[in-house]
Amino acid sequence: MANNRLFMRKITEKLRLHHECGRSNRDISRAIGASPTTVCDYLRRARRLTWVSVR
């Protein structure tokens, strides 16, 4: 359960950095300790969801 919470926090942090701060995938990856490809993949998945506003 703790891993799920940490995982969700990282995802929400990725989305926040991208949408609120306008940071690039590379900047986000450095901030959260994930690869730029992972960040890109999660942002792409989030765009597909209906509850995430598109730009």
C-alpha positions, 0 to 999 in steps of 0.5 A: 500500500505504501508503494502505491501511495508513493507511486501515485505521488510521483505521477501527480508530481509529474502532472503538476510539474508539466501542467502548472510549471510548464517544465520539460520532460527532461526537467521533470525526470531530473526532479523526480528521479525517473527517466525522460521516457517514463515521464513522456509515457505517463504524460501521454497516458494522462492525456488519453484519460478524460479527467485530465484537461488537455492544455 
